[in-house]
Amino acid sequence: MGLVREDWDFSRLPARELEAALSWEILRECQDVHEIVANAKLWLEDRLSKRKPPLSREQRRFWRRRNPKLSEAEKASLQARVVFDDFIPIHEFNFLHDWTLVRRREEFDRWQAKQLRPLVWQWNLPWLRLSDNERQRLCSILENSGRANIVHVGSWRDAIGYLERERLDRGLPLKFHYSNYTTVLLTINRRFSRKRILTAISRIVDDLPSDGIARWSARGRKKRDLLVALERIAMMRLLHYFTLSELPIKIPEAWRLYERRKWYDERRQALKDFRRRSPYAEPEKFFPLSWETKAQRSRKA
């Protein structure tokens, strides 16, 4: 696949999209995502076996009631869910029905397929080539997933399920608005730091705008760090396709954008960023797809 401008120019990326774009571009650099996505497509098309591998006689004695092995379909869906975890709103899958375990699995698979379908068909596109609506949708999922286990605004759906389980006083307030005051029922996980809790609450406040609430700066130090990480990926990709001496001639726009940077230092830092944010259990064993430079390939030849 050739290099396009959206692979290396993130200069006009909105601040809100930086974190989602970095997660997306890291996925595009993962070596085995091609195979995982191919298997996920087969699962979505219902072309993988749902039968579990048989157990040996010794295993059957130990696992008397259930087979712990995964079928081909289960493996494919699980691997895809791990890879695209940042963009799947797993906290939204709530159920109030008295389902059996089998029915619950069926409903979850149906819900998961709906979430995975647009991801597996678009994952190889640069972030900036996704539609505006899709980018905003993925940004919302990432933002909400990141704060869901810190601070959560209870919805009526959540509240009804909780009241059914706990048999609480149904007169307790859930969420209501009165004049200039807004009362919201929050659940706060206090295992997290005060800073993270306040950050999550500030995002909720942003979703409930009021004339009397001061807005936070849209681009802080963290946003700048995310942009720098994306630029490092861009330089790594450019060195994968061109030598440093070729860049000013063959792709001058990119050279002007990054000419003052230390290209090979930034490339090494891109590797550290990749390993820190990639979904691998042992990231130190993996390299980005664009890690090898054109100069290295030339020396090998």
Backbone bond lengths (Angstrom), bond angles and torsions (degrees), N, CA, C in turn:
res aa  C-N    CA-C-N  psi(-1)  N-CA   C-N-CA  omega(-1)  CA-C   N-CA-C  phi
1 M - - - 1.463 - - 1.513 108.59 -
2 G 1.338 118.12 128.14 1.448 122.01 -178.27 1.514 112.59 -74.69
3 L 1.320 114.43 168.49 1.460 121.66 -179.32 1.519 109.40 -88.50
4 V 1.320 117.00 132.25 1.469 122.40 175.93 1.521 108.39 -118.19
5 R 1.315 116.60 164.35 1.469 120.17 -175.28 1.522 112.32 -57.95
6 E 1.323 116.48 -36.75 1.471 119.86 -178.95 1.524 112.65 -65.87
7 D 1.341 117.58 -13.32 1.463 121.15 176.26 1.519 112.52 -78.42
8 W 1.333 117.42 -19.84 1.466 118.37 -173.81 1.526 115.06 -133.61
9 D 1.313 119.20 -8.70 1.467 121.29 -178.82 1.532 110.06 -112.13
10 F 1.330 115.42 102.73 1.467 121.13 178.78 1.525 111.12 -111.84
11 S 1.320 116.97 18.59 1.463 120.93 -172.60 1.525 113.21 -66.79
12 R 1.328 117.48 -25.76 1.470 120.04 -178.22 1.530 112.38 -107.25
13 L 1.299 116.22 16.72 1.460 119.80 -179.45 1.528 109.77 -72.13
14 P 1.345 119.04 128.05 1.472 120.25 178.54 1.522 111.81 -60.77
15 A 1.321 116.63 149.00 1.468 121.52 -176.70 1.525 111.62 -58.80
16 R 1.327 117.16 -36.98 1.460 119.77 -177.14 1.528 112.38 -64.41
17 E 1.343 116.85 -26.60 1.459 120.86 -174.36 1.526 113.80 -91.33
18 L 1.331 118.21 -3.94 1.461 120.45 -172.25 1.525 112.73 -60.39
19 E 1.331 117.46 -48.28 1.465 119.69 -176.55 1.520 111.47 -66.31
20 A 1.335 116.83 -44.27 1.463 120.07 178.53 1.528 110.96 -64.47
21 A 1.325 117.00 -40.60 1.463 120.44 179.55 1.523 111.09 -63.30
22 L 1.338 117.49 -40.69 1.462 120.26 179.04 1.522 110.79 -64.11
23 S 1.327 117.59 -44.75 1.468 120.60 177.98 1.522 110.92 -60.64
24 W 1.320 116.98 -40.82 1.471 122.12 -179.83 1.527 111.05 -65.68
25 E 1.324 117.09 -46.45 1.464 120.43 -177.49 1.529 111.34 -69.49
26 I 1.325 117.99 -31.72 1.469 120.85 173.90 1.519 109.87 -62.41
27 L 1.335 117.36 -42.88 1.469 120.90 178.15 1.523 111.06 -60.30
28 R 1.307 116.91 -39.49 1.464 120.55 -178.98 1.523 111.78 -66.44
29 E 1.314 117.43 -18.92 1.459 121.47 178.96 1.531 112.84 -93.38
30 C 1.327 118.20 -4.65 1.470 121.21 -179.01 1.526 110.09 -75.74
31 Q 1.319 116.59 135.71 1.460 121.64 -170.67 1.522 114.23 -69.95
32 D 1.329 117.33 -39.49 1.464 119.12 -172.54 1.525 113.51 -98.86
33 V 1.336 118.11 8.82 1.463 119.97 179.84 1.524 110.99 -65.48
34 H 1.350 117.02 -31.47 1.475 119.54 178.30 1.531 110.70 -54.70
35 E 1.330 116.67 -49.31 1.462 121.27 -177.92 1.527 111.20 -67.46
36 I 1.333 116.88 -40.85 1.468 120.72 179.77 1.521 110.58 -63.56
37 V 1.324 116.63 -42.10 1.463 120.48 179.17 1.522 110.81 -66.59
38 A 1.333 117.15 -40.64 1.470 120.14 178.33 1.528 110.66 -60.24
39 N 1.344 117.23 -43.60 1.463 120.47 178.42 1.527 111.45 -67.58
40 A 1.332 116.83 -36.08 1.464 120.12 178.22 1.526 111.01 -64.36
41 K 1.334 116.80 -37.27 1.464 119.59 177.39 1.525 111.03 -64.78
42 L 1.337 116.65 -39.67 1.465 119.93 176.31 1.520 110.61 -63.10
43 W 1.338 116.41 -39.20 1.476 120.04 178.69 1.523 110.17 -64.90
44 L 1.322 117.31 -43.29 1.461 120.69 179.85 1.523 111.93 -63.90
45 E 1.333 115.70 -29.63 1.468 120.26 178.42 1.522 112.09 -89.36
46 D 1.347 116.01 6.82 1.467 122.40 177.92 1.529 111.91 59.02
47 R 1.343 116.56 42.12 1.466 121.64 -177.74 1.523 112.60 -111.55
48 L 1.336 117.68 11.64 1.459 121.45 177.97 1.519 110.18 -112.61
49 S 1.311 115.03 148.49 1.459 120.34 -178.25 1.530 111.22 -67.76
50 K 1.327 116.16 139.33 1.461 121.73 176.93 1.528 111.78 -101.73
51 R 1.324 116.10 3.13 1.468 120.23 179.72 1.521 110.09 -84.32
52 K 1.306 116.08 135.03 1.456 121.05 179.51 1.528 109.84 -77.93
53 P 1.323 118.20 147.71 1.467 120.52 176.15 1.532 109.74 -62.50
54 P 1.311 117.13 144.59 1.479 119.16 -178.72 1.525 111.67 -68.35
55 L 1.329 115.09 153.65 1.461 121.69 177.42 1.527 110.47 -93.10
56 S 1.308 115.94 150.94 1.457 120.00 173.43 1.529 109.58 -72.98
57 R 1.321 116.85 169.41 1.462 120.40 -179.56 1.529 110.67 -60.33
58 E 1.319 116.66 -41.81 1.462 120.04 -179.76 1.524 110.89 -66.41
59 Q 1.338 117.32 -39.90 1.462 120.86 178.62 1.520 111.27 -66.21
60 R 1.345 116.45 -35.91 1.468 119.05 179.55 1.515 111.52 -65.29
61 R 1.326 117.56 -32.50 1.456 119.62 177.81 1.530 111.15 -68.01
62 F 1.335 115.42 -32.58 1.472 118.86 -178.47 1.526 111.21 -83.03
63 W 1.360 115.14 -44.33 1.464 119.73 -179.71 1.532 108.40 -101.40
64 R 1.293 117.19 82.11 1.463 120.64 -173.64 1.521 112.52 -77.40
65 R 1.316 117.60 -36.30 1.457 119.65 -171.40 1.529 114.16 -97.08
66 R 1.340 116.93 -25.11 1.467 117.32 -177.52 1.521 110.16 -148.46
67 N 1.305 114.15 157.00 1.460 122.06 177.82 1.526 108.33 -98.16
68 P 1.342 118.93 113.51 1.471 120.53 -176.12 1.523 113.93 -78.20
69 K 1.331 117.68 -9.47 1.455 119.60 -178.45 1.533 110.50 -71.16
70 L 1.325 115.11 152.85 1.460 120.69 -178.41 1.522 110.61 -99.15
71 S 1.317 115.40 140.78 1.461 119.86 173.89 1.525 109.42 -75.52
72 E 1.330 116.68 170.89 1.466 120.73 177.90 1.532 110.59 -59.37
73 A 1.327 116.37 -41.88 1.467 120.54 -179.98 1.522 111.10 -64.44
74 E 1.324 117.11 -42.52 1.466 120.75 -179.95 1.525 111.47 -65.70
75 K 1.319 117.05 -40.89 1.468 120.20 177.94 1.527 111.04 -62.07
76 A 1.321 116.29 -45.15 1.466 119.98 -177.50 1.524 111.25 -63.48
77 S 1.323 117.60 -44.60 1.468 120.23 -178.64 1.524 111.20 -68.54
78 L 1.337 116.97 -38.34 1.459 120.50 179.53 1.525 111.46 -66.19
79 Q 1.319 117.32 -44.85 1.463 120.47 179.36 1.533 111.24 -62.77
80 A 1.324 116.24 -41.12 1.468 119.50 179.23 1.525 110.54 -65.77
81 R 1.322 116.69 -39.13 1.466 119.42 179.31 1.525 111.31 -64.89
82 V 1.324 117.66 -37.21 1.467 121.12 178.08 1.525 110.66 -66.46
83 V 1.331 116.41 -44.19 1.463 120.92 -178.12 1.528 111.38 -64.61
84 F 1.335 116.62 -45.11 1.469 120.70 -175.83 1.523 112.22 -99.05
85 D 1.318 116.79 24.70 1.460 121.53 -174.24 1.527 112.74 -53.96
86 D 1.342 117.70 -39.92 1.467 120.86 -177.66 1.524 112.51 -62.38
87 F 1.334 116.94 -25.16 1.458 120.44 -173.36 1.532 113.01 -110.61
88 I 1.320 116.72 17.26 1.467 121.19 176.16 1.526 108.19 -116.58
89 P 1.334 118.72 116.15 1.472 121.56 -176.82 1.532 111.67 -78.26
90 I 1.331 115.18 70.06 1.457 119.79 -172.98 1.521 111.65 -60.74
91 H 1.338 117.45 -27.42 1.464 120.76 -179.66 1.529 111.76 -68.91
92 E 1.342 117.72 -13.43 1.460 120.33 -179.49 1.525 113.05 -84.53
93 F 1.339 116.46 -12.10 1.460 117.45 -178.95 1.525 108.68 -81.74
94 N 1.311 115.34 92.12 1.467 121.66 176.68 1.519 108.45 -115.56
95 F 1.299 116.30 148.78 1.454 118.88 177.71 1.523 108.89 -139.47
96 L 1.323 115.41 139.33 1.456 121.39 179.15 1.518 111.22 -112.25
97 H 1.340 115.76 0.59 1.452 119.62 -176.19 1.528 110.97 -84.58
98 D 1.293 114.97 154.21 1.464 120.91 177.18 1.527 108.14 -86.52
99 W 1.353 116.20 71.28 1.449 121.75 -175.79 1.527 110.87 -88.32
100 T 1.309 114.57 152.39 1.467 119.50 169.48 1.529 108.26 -76.54
101 L 1.338 116.20 167.93 1.458 119.47 178.81 1.524 111.88 -60.77
102 V 1.346 115.83 -38.48 1.468 119.96 179.53 1.525 110.36 -64.89
103 R 1.333 116.61 -45.42 1.471 120.33 179.80 1.524 110.68 -65.13
104 R 1.312 117.20 -38.66 1.458 120.49 179.74 1.526 110.09 -63.01
105 R 1.330 116.78 -42.00 1.463 120.65 178.10 1.521 110.73 -63.12
106 E 1.328 117.36 -42.30 1.461 121.07 179.58 1.528 110.96 -61.72
107 E 1.334 115.84 -44.57 1.458 119.95 -179.40 1.525 110.91 -66.64
108 F 1.345 116.20 -39.53 1.466 119.23 178.70 1.527 110.60 -65.71
109 D 1.328 117.94 -41.65 1.467 120.81 178.71 1.526 110.84 -61.94
110 R 1.327 116.16 -39.50 1.464 120.01 179.37 1.539 110.34 -65.73
111 W 1.328 115.60 -43.14 1.462 120.27 178.62 1.532 110.81 -66.21
112 Q 1.327 116.54 -42.51 1.454 120.85 -179.18 1.527 111.68 -65.02
113 A 1.315 116.93 -39.21 1.466 120.36 178.38 1.527 111.00 -61.10
114 K 1.313 115.93 -38.48 1.468 120.15 178.44 1.527 110.76 -63.77
115 Q 1.334 117.02 -36.64 1.455 120.75 -179.67 1.534 111.79 -75.28
116 L 1.326 116.59 -37.36 1.464 120.57 -174.80 1.526 113.53 -78.96
117 R 1.322 116.65 -29.16 1.474 119.99 -172.21 1.531 112.56 -53.89
118 P 1.334 120.56 -53.25 1.475 118.22 179.92 1.522 113.44 -67.03
119 L 1.334 117.87 -25.77 1.462 120.42 -178.54 1.521 111.74 -72.33
120 V 1.334 116.81 -45.98 1.464 119.03 -175.61 1.529 111.81 -72.53
121 W 1.322 117.47 -25.10 1.460 119.27 179.56 1.518 112.56 -85.25
122 Q 1.338 117.88 -13.15 1.468 120.03 -177.04 1.517 113.66 -120.64
123 W 1.335 118.92 -1.81 1.457 120.77 -168.41 1.535 113.43 -60.41
124 N 1.355 117.85 -28.70 1.469 119.50 -177.30 1.521 112.88 -83.68
125 L 1.339 117.68 -1.97 1.462 120.39 176.19 1.522 109.57 -81.91
126 P 1.329 118.88 142.44 1.463 119.81 171.30 1.523 110.45 -58.89
127 W 1.315 115.93 150.08 1.462 120.23 -178.89 1.526 111.46 -52.79
128 L 1.310 117.03 -42.40 1.462 120.79 -175.96 1.527 113.23 -74.61
129 R 1.336 117.40 -5.96 1.466 119.88 175.32 1.535 111.74 -97.83
130 L 1.315 116.85 -3.42 1.462 119.38 171.21 1.522 108.39 -72.84
131 S 1.323 116.74 155.64 1.465 119.98 178.73 1.527 109.88 -67.20
132 D 1.323 116.26 156.94 1.463 120.68 178.52 1.516 111.37 -58.01
133 N 1.336 116.63 -42.42 1.467 120.19 -179.15 1.529 111.23 -63.86
134 E 1.324 116.59 -40.37 1.459 119.64 -179.21 1.529 110.68 -68.33
135 R 1.313 117.37 -39.87 1.472 119.82 178.73 1.523 110.69 -63.83
136 Q 1.326 117.07 -41.28 1.462 119.76 179.03 1.522 111.08 -66.47
137 R 1.328 116.57 -37.05 1.471 120.30 178.32 1.525 110.68 -63.59
138 L 1.329 116.88 -45.98 1.462 120.68 -178.75 1.528 111.21 -68.13
139 C 1.323 117.05 -35.82 1.471 119.72 176.57 1.525 110.71 -62.80
140 S 1.319 116.33 -42.20 1.472 120.16 179.98 1.521 110.89 -63.92
141 I 1.330 116.52 -41.35 1.468 119.85 178.94 1.521 110.11 -62.41
142 L 1.322 117.14 -45.57 1.461 120.53 -178.58 1.520 111.28 -63.86
143 E 1.318 117.38 -42.89 1.464 120.92 179.88 1.519 111.27 -65.06
144 N 1.323 116.60 -46.13 1.464 120.01 -177.51 1.522 112.05 -69.56
145 S 1.344 116.67 -36.90 1.465 119.89 178.91 1.521 110.71 -66.82
146 G 1.330 116.29 -35.92 1.448 120.01 -177.93 1.506 113.80 -67.33
147 R 1.335 116.72 -28.04 1.461 118.47 -178.13 1.522 113.01 -108.32
148 A 1.350 117.45 -2.68 1.462 120.00 -173.43 1.518 112.26 -62.73
149 N 1.345 117.74 -34.89 1.463 119.29 -178.49 1.529 111.77 -93.86
150 I 1.346 117.70 8.53 1.461 121.35 174.72 1.523 109.99 -105.99
151 V 1.325 115.72 -60.15 1.460 121.42 178.43 1.517 107.75 -134.72
152 H 1.308 116.40 132.56 1.459 120.43 -175.36 1.514 109.37 -134.42
153 V 1.319 115.90 129.76 1.463 120.44 174.22 1.515 108.43 -85.08
154 G 1.314 116.13 118.92 1.459 119.77 -178.45 1.515 112.45 -69.43
155 S 1.318 116.75 123.95 1.461 121.18 176.36 1.518 109.07 -87.07
156 W 1.332 116.29 170.71 1.468 119.39 176.43 1.525 110.17 -62.16
157 R 1.323 116.26 -37.51 1.468 119.88 178.81 1.527 110.78 -61.03
158 D 1.349 115.61 -46.74 1.467 119.64 177.99 1.526 110.85 -61.63
159 A 1.338 114.30 -44.20 1.458 118.97 -174.46 1.529 112.24 -65.22
160 I 1.321 116.37 -42.33 1.470 119.49 -179.75 1.519 110.47 -62.45
161 G 1.351 116.08 -43.58 1.459 119.22 177.59 1.517 111.91 -61.79
162 Y 1.353 116.65 -40.24 1.461 120.52 -179.51 1.529 110.72 -67.24
163 L 1.335 116.17 -41.79 1.465 119.85 179.30 1.527 111.58 -64.52
164 E 1.343 115.79 -36.30 1.457 119.29 178.77 1.524 110.84 -65.23
165 R 1.328 116.49 -38.81 1.462 120.25 -178.02 1.524 112.44 -76.53
166 E 1.341 116.15 -44.07 1.458 120.16 -171.13 1.523 114.22 -94.41
167 R 1.317 118.35 -11.14 1.468 122.50 -179.23 1.524 111.04 56.21
168 L 1.311 116.81 47.10 1.461 120.99 -178.31 1.517 111.13 -84.19
169 D 1.316 114.85 171.13 1.460 121.50 176.78 1.525 108.84 -64.25
170 R 1.305 116.80 119.06 1.463 120.34 -177.21 1.521 112.54 -73.68
171 G 1.314 117.17 -3.47 1.459 120.10 176.87 1.521 113.57 -86.52
172 L 1.359 117.36 -1.96 1.456 119.93 -179.87 1.526 110.34 -65.22
173 P 1.341 117.99 140.26 1.476 119.77 179.79 1.521 111.03 -70.82
174 L 1.332 115.66 141.80 1.463 120.87 176.92 1.523 109.73 -106.54
175 K 1.306 116.47 -63.41 1.446 120.45 178.98 1.516 107.64 -159.10
176 F 1.323 116.99 126.63 1.451 118.89 177.44 1.523 109.22 -151.33
177 H 1.319 115.66 161.56 1.454 122.37 -177.78 1.524 108.65 -121.03
178 Y 1.327 116.01 137.65 1.455 119.69 177.79 1.534 108.42 -146.61
179 S 1.321 116.57 117.03 1.451 122.56 177.27 1.534 110.16 52.13
180 N 1.347 116.80 -126.41 1.461 121.07 -178.09 1.518 112.57 -88.37
181 Y 1.308 118.04 4.13 1.462 121.59 -176.68 1.523 110.27 -110.16
182 T 1.327 115.68 140.24 1.462 121.39 175.41 1.520 107.70 -123.56
183 T 1.321 116.87 122.93 1.452 121.33 177.66 1.514 108.55 -104.76
184 V 1.333 116.60 125.10 1.458 121.82 -178.22 1.515 108.75 -127.20
185 L 1.318 116.86 131.65 1.465 121.25 175.91 1.519 108.72 -80.34
186 L 1.334 117.19 116.98 1.454 122.19 -179.89 1.510 110.79 -111.75
187 T 1.319 115.52 145.98 1.467 120.13 165.66 1.521 106.30 -112.26
188 I 1.320 116.63 127.57 1.462 122.15 -173.76 1.520 109.45 -119.36
189 N 1.317 115.86 124.89 1.457 122.01 175.95 1.526 108.05 -86.76
190 R 1.313 117.83 105.58 1.461 122.12 -172.31 1.526 113.27 -82.13
191 R 1.309 117.38 5.73 1.466 118.90 172.52 1.521 111.15 -71.48
192 F 1.343 115.22 -20.40 1.454 118.87 -178.97 1.527 110.47 -87.13
193 S 1.327 115.82 162.73 1.456 120.76 -177.70 1.526 110.61 -69.49
194 R 1.331 114.42 158.37 1.461 120.47 177.77 1.527 111.13 -58.57
195 K 1.333 115.58 -38.94 1.464 119.90 -179.17 1.518 111.43 -61.87
196 R 1.346 117.18 -44.28 1.473 120.27 -179.06 1.522 111.01 -67.72
197 I 1.316 116.89 -37.52 1.466 120.25 179.04 1.523 109.89 -64.60
198 L 1.341 116.92 -46.36 1.463 120.32 -179.69 1.525 111.34 -65.28
199 T 1.330 117.14 -35.27 1.469 120.29 177.32 1.521 110.43 -64.00
200 A 1.351 116.09 -43.32 1.468 119.82 179.08 1.526 110.94 -64.25
201 I 1.339 116.89 -40.12 1.465 119.98 178.83 1.524 110.07 -65.68
202 S 1.333 116.90 -38.41 1.467 119.65 -179.51 1.524 110.80 -62.70
203 R 1.345 116.90 -34.41 1.473 119.68 178.33 1.524 110.54 -69.34
204 I 1.327 116.12 -36.20 1.469 118.92 176.69 1.519 109.56 -65.00
205 V 1.334 116.65 -41.28 1.462 120.49 177.42 1.519 110.35 -60.47
206 D 1.335 117.23 -38.08 1.461 120.33 177.55 1.521 111.38 -61.90
207 D 1.338 116.43 -31.76 1.467 120.19 178.98 1.528 112.02 -77.30
208 L 1.337 116.35 -15.67 1.465 121.89 178.60 1.534 108.12 -119.97
209 P 1.336 117.67 69.29 1.467 120.26 -171.52 1.520 112.54 -64.83
210 S 1.323 114.43 145.09 1.454 121.34 177.56 1.521 107.95 -141.38
211 D 1.328 116.76 147.22 1.461 120.81 -177.76 1.521 112.14 -62.80
212 G 1.317 116.59 -26.00 1.454 119.54 -175.72 1.514 114.77 -91.51
213 I 1.351 118.55 4.32 1.460 121.60 -175.99 1.521 108.92 -105.95
214 A 1.324 116.05 125.60 1.463 120.26 177.77 1.522 110.14 -73.05
215 R 1.319 116.40 138.70 1.465 120.98 -178.11 1.520 110.05 -89.29
216 W 1.350 115.79 145.88 1.463 120.92 175.21 1.517 109.79 -78.04
217 S 1.321 115.96 157.06 1.458 120.90 176.51 1.512 110.02 -61.98
218 A 1.319 117.27 136.85 1.472 120.96 -176.08 1.529 112.32 -72.93
219 R 1.328 117.39 -24.45 1.465 119.18 -175.80 1.526 108.71 -132.11
220 G 1.298 116.95 104.05 1.454 121.84 178.88 1.512 110.44 -105.35
221 R 1.330 115.15 -164.91 1.453 119.22 -177.77 1.526 111.09 -62.90
222 K 1.330 116.95 -39.90 1.463 119.27 -179.03 1.528 110.66 -61.57
223 K 1.331 116.77 -40.47 1.462 119.91 179.06 1.523 110.33 -60.99
224 R 1.306 116.60 -40.12 1.463 119.89 179.05 1.528 110.42 -64.70
225 D 1.327 117.41 -40.40 1.465 120.79 178.51 1.527 110.89 -61.33
226 L 1.333 116.95 -39.16 1.463 120.65 179.29 1.525 110.78 -65.95
227 L 1.333 116.56 -40.94 1.458 120.05 178.60 1.526 110.68 -64.08
228 V 1.331 117.16 -41.26 1.469 120.47 178.48 1.525 110.55 -61.80
229 A 1.343 117.19 -40.20 1.465 120.56 178.69 1.531 110.80 -62.60
230 L 1.324 117.09 -40.03 1.466 120.55 176.71 1.528 110.99 -65.52
231 E 1.309 117.10 -39.93 1.463 120.26 179.23 1.529 110.95 -65.29
232 R 1.324 117.70 -34.51 1.465 120.27 176.72 1.520 110.97 -64.43
233 I 1.339 116.59 -40.94 1.470 120.08 175.72 1.521 109.71 -61.50
234 A 1.337 116.25 -40.96 1.469 120.64 179.50 1.528 110.93 -60.04
235 M 1.329 117.30 -46.15 1.462 120.13 -179.34 1.524 111.66 -67.00
236 M 1.338 117.05 -37.16 1.459 120.19 176.43 1.534 110.14 -61.24
237 R 1.323 117.40 -42.18 1.460 120.85 179.39 1.531 111.40 -66.28
238 L 1.301 116.28 -40.96 1.466 119.52 179.40 1.524 111.06 -62.91
239 L 1.341 116.96 -40.00 1.470 119.90 177.63 1.524 111.72 -71.53
240 H 1.318 117.15 -20.87 1.462 120.57 175.86 1.524 111.07 -71.12
241 Y 1.336 116.71 -32.41 1.461 121.10 -176.83 1.529 113.78 -100.21
242 F 1.339 117.63 -22.63 1.459 120.81 -176.23 1.526 109.81 -137.63
243 T 1.326 116.01 154.06 1.463 119.55 169.55 1.526 107.70 -80.72
244 L 1.312 115.92 161.92 1.461 120.06 -178.03 1.533 110.95 -61.48
245 S 1.330 117.19 -34.51 1.469 120.19 179.77 1.529 112.56 -73.29
246 E 1.329 117.45 -24.20 1.467 121.00 -179.73 1.525 112.48 -79.83
247 L 1.316 116.96 -26.14 1.470 120.48 -172.15 1.527 113.65 -57.89
248 P 1.348 120.49 -47.85 1.478 118.33 -179.17 1.515 113.87 -61.52
249 I 1.340 117.15 -23.09 1.466 121.16 -176.80 1.527 111.26 -92.97
250 K 1.338 116.34 -47.77 1.464 120.42 -171.94 1.525 113.84 -86.70
251 I 1.317 117.47 -27.67 1.460 119.84 -178.81 1.534 108.17 -144.60
252 P 1.325 116.88 68.23 1.472 121.87 -173.34 1.527 114.19 -61.83
253 E 1.357 118.08 -29.82 1.461 119.67 179.37 1.523 111.02 -61.93
254 A 1.335 116.24 -42.09 1.460 119.99 178.84 1.523 110.76 -68.54
255 W 1.333 116.18 -38.33 1.469 119.55 179.64 1.531 110.74 -62.48
256 R 1.333 116.93 -43.12 1.469 120.03 179.49 1.524 111.36 -65.24
257 L 1.324 116.00 -31.88 1.463 120.14 -178.20 1.528 112.12 -69.81
258 Y 1.345 116.51 -35.22 1.468 120.07 -173.11 1.536 113.96 -124.48
259 E 1.322 118.25 14.38 1.466 119.88 -170.69 1.532 113.15 -62.10
260 R 1.308 119.30 -26.15 1.462 121.48 -177.74 1.527 112.58 -85.92
261 R 1.313 116.92 -2.08 1.461 120.53 -177.10 1.532 110.47 -89.04
262 K 1.325 115.50 156.09 1.462 121.84 174.19 1.527 107.27 -88.08
263 W 1.312 116.69 96.04 1.458 122.82 -166.53 1.523 113.17 -57.89
264 Y 1.300 117.96 -47.53 1.464 119.70 -174.48 1.536 111.44 -76.01
265 D 1.318 117.94 -29.49 1.464 120.37 172.47 1.525 110.23 -65.94
266 E 1.335 115.66 -42.83 1.472 119.91 179.04 1.530 110.51 -65.74
267 R 1.329 116.64 -35.87 1.472 120.41 177.90 1.521 110.52 -63.13
268 R 1.337 117.42 -42.71 1.473 120.18 178.00 1.523 111.01 -65.04
269 Q 1.313 116.65 -36.86 1.461 119.35 177.59 1.527 110.69 -69.50
270 A 1.339 117.16 -32.33 1.470 120.60 176.71 1.523 110.53 -61.78
271 L 1.337 116.76 -36.34 1.463 120.27 176.54 1.524 110.97 -63.20
272 K 1.330 117.02 -42.71 1.470 120.44 178.03 1.524 110.80 -63.66
273 D 1.334 117.11 -42.67 1.472 120.84 177.70 1.520 110.89 -61.46
274 F 1.336 115.82 -42.22 1.463 120.63 -179.83 1.527 110.91 -61.09
275 R 1.311 116.91 -47.06 1.467 120.11 -177.80 1.517 112.12 -69.17
276 R 1.318 116.81 -29.60 1.464 119.52 179.33 1.527 111.94 -73.64
277 R 1.318 117.95 -30.42 1.462 121.26 -173.28 1.522 113.92 -110.47
278 S 1.333 118.66 -4.68 1.466 120.63 -177.53 1.525 110.48 -74.97
279 P 1.343 118.05 159.37 1.471 121.45 -177.26 1.521 115.01 -82.22
280 Y 1.333 118.51 4.14 1.456 121.22 -175.11 1.523 111.67 -72.70
281 A 1.335 115.70 145.28 1.467 120.85 177.12 1.528 110.93 -70.20
282 E 1.343 116.95 -34.49 1.460 122.35 177.35 1.531 108.72 -124.48
283 P 1.314 117.35 74.78 1.476 120.68 -172.03 1.514 114.37 -63.08
284 E 1.354 117.45 -23.56 1.461 119.22 -177.82 1.532 112.30 -65.35
285 K 1.324 117.86 -13.78 1.460 121.75 -179.87 1.527 113.02 -89.29
286 F 1.334 117.34 -5.41 1.461 120.13 -171.96 1.520 111.39 -118.11
287 F 1.341 113.95 152.38 1.455 121.82 177.14 1.531 108.82 -124.13
288 P 1.320 118.41 151.88 1.472 120.43 175.44 1.532 110.86 -64.03
289 L 1.299 116.09 155.50 1.464 120.93 178.06 1.528 111.36 -59.80
290 S 1.317 117.42 -32.04 1.465 121.27 -177.25 1.518 112.66 -94.94
291 W 1.323 118.29 17.09 1.461 120.50 -173.97 1.530 112.12 -68.02
292 E 1.319 117.67 -43.97 1.466 119.80 -177.55 1.527 110.40 -69.32
293 T 1.312 116.85 130.29 1.462 120.71 -178.92 1.527 110.78 -86.18
294 K 1.329 115.01 162.28 1.465 119.25 176.57 1.521 109.94 -65.08
295 A 1.319 117.10 -35.31 1.472 120.80 179.14 1.525 110.53 -62.19
296 Q 1.337 117.59 -40.29 1.465 121.05 178.07 1.525 111.36 -64.25
297 R 1.327 116.86 -41.54 1.465 120.27 179.13 1.531 110.93 -65.38
298 S 1.320 115.87 -36.64 1.473 119.53 179.19 1.521 111.09 -65.12
299 R 1.327 117.01 -40.17 1.467 119.95 179.68 1.520 110.74 -66.48
300 K 1.336 117.59 -36.20 1.460 120.92 178.82 1.526 111.07 -65.91
301 A 1.326 115.73 -37.78 1.463 120.06 -179.49 1.519 110.64 -69.41
